[in-house]
Amino acid sequence: MELFSRAISTVYNVRNAYAFSTYGENAFLTLQNAIITLQILHYHPTLTARDSNRPKVLGAGVSMLISFLILYRG
């Protein structure tokens, strides 16, 4: 939830051409939250050795990227 609220705020500032100094911290926090979310999915223990978190991490990463592109291109 925090990831998307920060992403929306960052995209809003970028699209309105505000100075980077006004939203730069928010942009880096968005990136940091995305990386932490992907790490949680990657390092979450699975029940068996056959279960892999790789598809989950890949799916989450792709969905985050698509969401950011949709927000940015609006």
C-alpha positions as CSV (number, residue, x, y, z in Angstrom):
1,M,0.0,0.0,0.0
2,E,2.8,2.4,0.9
3,L,4.6,1.5,-2.3
4,F,1.8,2.5,-4.5
5,S,1.0,5.7,-2.6
6,R,4.6,6.8,-2.9
7,A,4.7,5.9,-6.5
8,I,1.5,7.9,-7.3
9,S,2.9,10.9,-5.5
10,T,6.2,10.6,-7.3
11,V,4.5,10.3,-10.7
12,Y,2.3,13.2,-10.0
13,N,5.3,15.4,-9.2
14,V,7.2,14.2,-12.3
15,R,4.2,14.8,-14.6
16,N,3.7,18.3,-13.3
17,A,7.4,19.1,-13.9
18,Y,8.2,20.0,-10.3
19,A,11.8,20.4,-9.3
20,F,13.4,17.1,-8.4
21,S,14.4,18.5,-5.0
22,T,10.7,18.6,-4.0
23,Y,10.1,14.9,-4.6
24,G,13.5,13.3,-4.8
25,E,13.3,11.7,-1.4
26,N,9.9,10.2,-2.2
27,A,11.3,8.8,-5.5
28,F,14.1,7.0,-3.7
29,L,11.8,5.7,-1.0
30,T,9.5,4.3,-3.7
31,L,12.5,2.4,-5.2
32,Q,13.6,1.2,-1.8
33,N,10.1,-0.1,-1.0
34,A,9.9,-1.9,-4.3
35,I,13.3,-3.6,-3.7
36,I,12.3,-4.6,-0.1
37,T,9.0,-6.0,-1.3
38,L,10.8,-8.1,-3.9
39,Q,13.3,-9.3,-1.4
40,I,10.6,-10.4,1.0
41,L,9.0,-12.5,-1.8
42,H,12.4,-13.9,-2.8
43,Y,13.6,-14.9,0.7
44,H,10.3,-16.1,2.0
45,P,10.7,-19.8,3.0
46,T,8.9,-22.3,0.9
47,L,7.3,-25.5,2.2
48,T,9.2,-27.9,-0.1
49,A,12.4,-27.6,-2.1
50,R,10.4,-28.0,-5.3
51,D,8.4,-24.8,-4.6
52,S,10.2,-21.9,-6.0
53,N,9.7,-18.2,-5.2
54,R,11.2,-17.2,-8.5
55,P,7.9,-17.0,-10.4
56,K,6.3,-15.0,-7.6
57,V,9.2,-12.5,-7.6
58,L,9.2,-12.2,-11.3
59,G,5.4,-11.7,-11.4
60,A,5.6,-9.1,-8.7
61,G,8.4,-7.3,-10.4
62,V,6.7,-7.3,-13.7
63,S,3.4,-6.1,-12.2
64,M,5.2,-3.3,-10.4
65,L,6.9,-2.2,-13.6
66,I,3.7,-2.2,-15.5
67,S,1.9,-0.3,-12.7
68,F,4.6,2.4,-12.7
69,L,4.5,2.7,-16.5
70,I,0.7,3.0,-16.5
71,L,0.9,5.7,-13.8
72,Y,3.6,7.6,-15.6
73,R,2.1,7.5,-19.1
74,G,-1.4,8.1,-17.6
